[in-house]
Amino acid sequence: MLHVYTDKQFIEKHPKGEKFPLIYALLFDERNEFTEVKKYYQLVDSIDNAEVAFLPFSWNFYLKHNLQQEAERFIDECHDKQLKVLTYISGDQGVTPTNKDVYVFRNSGYKSKKLKNQISFPAFFKDPLEHYIDKKEHQIRVKTAKPVIGFVGQATPNLLKAAKDIGLIIYRNLKFRLGKSLLEPQQWFAAPFMRYKYLKRLEKHPEIETNIVYRERYRAGVRTNRSVDKTTYEFYENMNDSDYIFNLRGAGNFSVRFYQTIAMGRIPVLIDTDCLLPLEGIIDWTQHCIRIPQGKEHEMEQRLLEFHQNMTQQTFEEIQKANRKLWEDYLTLTSFFARIHDLIKNDEL
């Protein structure tokens, strides 16, 4: 177990601040969803009893509210005690930390622009086999001659929307250059348009079976909780009925769908847009997904077919089971931070 120090007084002053996910799990787990994580981490009141420190809120929160001096004060206090400080960047775009000597956890970002101590971490969500798909309905897929690739989500040929998406990125990037925004610049990318382009290619290929539901808007434009649940059921049912799931980044350079696919025991086909994946030195991602490198997007169909055709039924079943186990053992909030616990304990972080 690791003894963790954080700034509880600062949390009390700003109860609505965006918290580091682990701090939220340790302090605000009213539904007892993260009891297991407390086997690995224990909060302590005194910095002298700590082995590691966590900045309690995201860098986005400190910078948005002009509280970076509070972050620096906490970091300096911890560094004076020779403690490693773990911090967090949230959101699709992210911000640049004011301190370079801390560890930074982040979903999004670009591999080529990775910070020295940046750690990619997965998206966290409810277990789909506990909340959306009956385990009796979730079967290991049988390998057929044609690979079945699924997708449910926002994908549209609407050029006006694509222009608006790129225009918004240009506007935000300009605001950053002019010092009017702290949100980091992004590559020009119209995700719904690009998804549509790739999905249509898959649909046209005679040796690939597709299971695709196009949405004009995110979550089909629904706003009520009941409707959100309905679209989420449809989303996971599509995964359940597919071998592979198409994955391409959204507004941020990462894909929540990628981790949801792993959780469902299905195989992601990831269009790599300079993405960071979690624990790349520990997880051999080549054994769990089809990753289409930048510049090789034209090989998507060929790579999918070669991957599928080179597997026996046994190996096809094994990768499905291995992906579900990977999510359980490495990519939930508890299991991911259990691995981080081990890295810190072994002085490998």
N, C-alpha and C positions, 0 to 999 in steps of 0.2 A: 504493500500500500504506500502511496505517496502522500505526504503532508503538503497541502496546498494553501498558499496565502493569496488573498485578493483584498481589494479595498471595499470592505463591507460598509464603511461609513459613507463612501461616495455612492454606493448603490442605494442606501437609504435616502440620500439627497435627491437622487434621480431614479425613482422606482420604475419609470416607464422607458428608461434607456434600453437600447438594443444590446442584449447581453451575449457574452461569449457562450456558445451552446453548452459547454461543459458546466460553466457556472450556473446557468439556468437549471440544468439537470440536478446539480447539487443543492441549490437553494430554493428552487421554486417548483419542485416536482410534486404538486398537490395530488395528482392522480396516481402516484407511485408507478410511473412508467419506466423509471430509470433506477430502480433499487439496486440492480447489479453493478452499476457504475460506482456505487459507494463502497464496493469491495476493493476498488483500485485507487480511489482518491478520497481524502478526508480533509475538509477545510479546518484550518487552525486559526486562532485569533492573533497569535503572536508571530511576527515575521521570523523571530529567532528559532521557532520550532518548524519552520517550513523547509521543504526540499526543492520546491519549484513555485513560481508565481504566475498568476493569470491576470492580465489586464481585464477588468470586469466587463467592459463594453467594447463594441466595435470601434475601430478607428474612424469609421464614418460618423458615429455619434459624437466623438470628441471634436472632430474637425468641423462638423456642421454647426455645433453649438459653441465653437471657439473655446474649447476646454482642453486643448492640447497641452497646456502647461500642467494641468492636473495629471494627464497621462505621463508626461515627462517626470513629474515629481515622484509618482509611484514607481516608475521604471528605475530612476536614480536610487531610490530607497532600496529597491530589491537588488540592484547591481552592487550597491555598497555591501550587501550581505552575500555576494557571490552567487546569487540565485539567477537561474535562467528565467526569462520572462516570455510567456507565450501570449500572443495577441491574435486579433481576428479582424479580417476585412469582409464586409457583407456586400450583397447586392450584385447586380449584373455588371456594373462598370467598375466599382471599387474606387479607392482613394490611395494616395501614397502616404505611408506612415512617416511621421516626422522623426522617428528614431530608427536608425539602421542596425542597431545591435540587439534586436529582439527577434523572436521567431514569429512568423506571420502565417496563420491559417487562412485559406481562401478557397472558395469554390471555383471562381472564374479566373481570368487572366490568361496571358500568353506565355507559352513555354520559353520562347525566345527572349522574353523580357522578365523572366523569373527573378525575383529578389534572392539575395544570397541565402537567407534562411527561410524562404517561403516553402510552406507545406500545403500541398493540395489535399482537400478533404471532401468527402462525398456529400451529396444532398441527403438529408435525413427525412424520413416519412414513415407513416404507419405501414406495418407489415401487410402487404396485399392479401396474403393467404390467411390472415387473421380477420381482416376487415372487409374484404371485397369479393374474394373468390373462395368458394367452399373447397376445402382441401380434397374432398371426394371428387370434385369436378376438375381438379388440377392433375392432369396426367402427364407422364413423360411422353413426349411426342415420338411417333414412329417415323423413321426416315422413309421418305418417298422419293421417287425419281426426280421430281422437281422440288427445289427449296421453296418453302412458303414464307414470304416476308410480309410483315404487318406494319401498320402505322395508323394511328388515330391522332389528328391534331391539325393545327393551323398550317395550311398550305394552299396558296392561291396564286393564280397567274395574273392577278390584278396589278398592272404596271403603275397605276396611280398610287396604290398603297406602297409598292416597292420604292417609288420616288419619294414618298413621304417618309418612309423608314430611313432612307439614306440621307434625306434632307435633315431629319432630326439629329442624326449622328453628326453631320457636318456642323450643325448649329451648336450642339453640345461641345464638340471638339474646339470650335472657335471660342466659345465661352471660356474653356480651360486655357487656351492660348492667351486670351486677353486678361486672365486672372480673375474672371468673374465666376468661375466654378472650380470646385475641387475634384469633381469626378474625372477619372482618367480618360484620355482619348481612346476611341475605339476604331477598329478597322471598318471601312464602309461595307455593310453587309445587310442585305434584305432577306432575313431568314425565311419567312413564309414563301417568298417567291423562289428562293433557291431550293427549298424542300420540294415544292411543286415540280420544279425542273427535274430533280433527281428521281422523284417518285414516278413521273410519267415515263422516264427512261426504263425503270424497272417494269412498269406495266406493259411496255411494248416488247419486252424480251420474251421470245417464245418458250424458253426453257426455264422461266421463273414464274411461279404462281404468286400473285399478290393478293393481299387482304388489307386494303387501304380505305380509310374513311377520311375524306377531306373536310376540314372546317375552315370557314371564311374568317372566323375570329377565334381568339384564345378561349378555350373551353366552350366553344360554340356560342360564345357571347352571353352565357348564363350568369346570373348574379345571386340567386337565392341558394341557401345551403342545400336544399332538397335537389335542386337542379344540378348543383356541383357534384353531389353524390351520384346522381344518375349518369353524368358524363364520365365520372371516375370509374364506375362499374363498367361502362361501355369500353373505356380505355383499357382496363385490365382484361376484360373478356376477349378483346382483340388480341392481346398478347397471349392469352391462354390458347387461342386458336391458331397461333403462328409458330414457326420454328425460329425465325429471325425477326428482329425489329430494327427498322431504319432509324438512325440517330444522327441528327445534325443540330448544332448549337442554336440557341434562341437569341434573345437580346444580349445576353452575356455569353462569353466564350466557354460555355460548358453546357451539359445536357442532363437535366434531372431524369429524363426518360432512360438514359443510359443505365443509371443505378436501379431504376424500376424494372428494367428488362432483366438485369442480373438477379434481382430479388424474386422475379417470377420464374427463374430457371430457364430463361430463354437466351438467345445469343444475339448480342448487339452487333449491328453493322454500323460502325462509327466513321463518319466523314471527319477526318482529323483536320481541324482548323487551327493548328498550333496549340493543341489542347494539353493541359496538365491532368494526369490521372493520379489518384491517391496511391501512396506506398509503392511507387514504381520500382524501387530497389528491392522490395519484398515480394510483390505480386508480379508474376509473369503474365502480363495482360495478353500476350499472343495466344495463351492457352484458353482465354475466356471470351474473346471477341474478334471480329474481323475489323481491323483498323486500316482504313484507306488513307495513306499518307498524302500530305499536301503535294499537289502536282501530279498525283496519280488518280485523280477522281474519275478519269475516263476509263479506268480499269475496274470500276466498282462491280459491274455485272460479272466480269471474268473472275475476279477474286472471290466473289460469293459462290459462283458455280464450282470453282476449283476446291474451295474449302469444303463444300457440301459433298462433292463427288469423291473426295479423298477419304471420307469417313465411312466406317462400317456402322451398322446399327448399334453395336456395342459402344463405340467411341462417341456416337451421336447422343446416346443416352447418358454416357459418363460426363460429357461436357455440360449437359443440362443440370445434372445433379451437382456437379462441381461449382457451377455458377450460383445456384441457390445456397450452397454451403459457404461459398466465398462471401456472399452478402451477410449471412448469419455470423460468420467468424471474423470479418474484417470491415464491413461497411455500414453496419448500424451505428448509432451514436455510441452505445456501450462497447461494442466490439472494436470500433475504430479507436476510441480513446483507451481501450485496454492495450492495444498495440502501441499507442503513443506512450502509455505508462511503461511498457517493457523497454522501449527505446530510451526513455529517460533513465530508468533504473540501470540499464546496461551502458549508460553514457555513450549511446550511439546516435543521439539526436543532434 
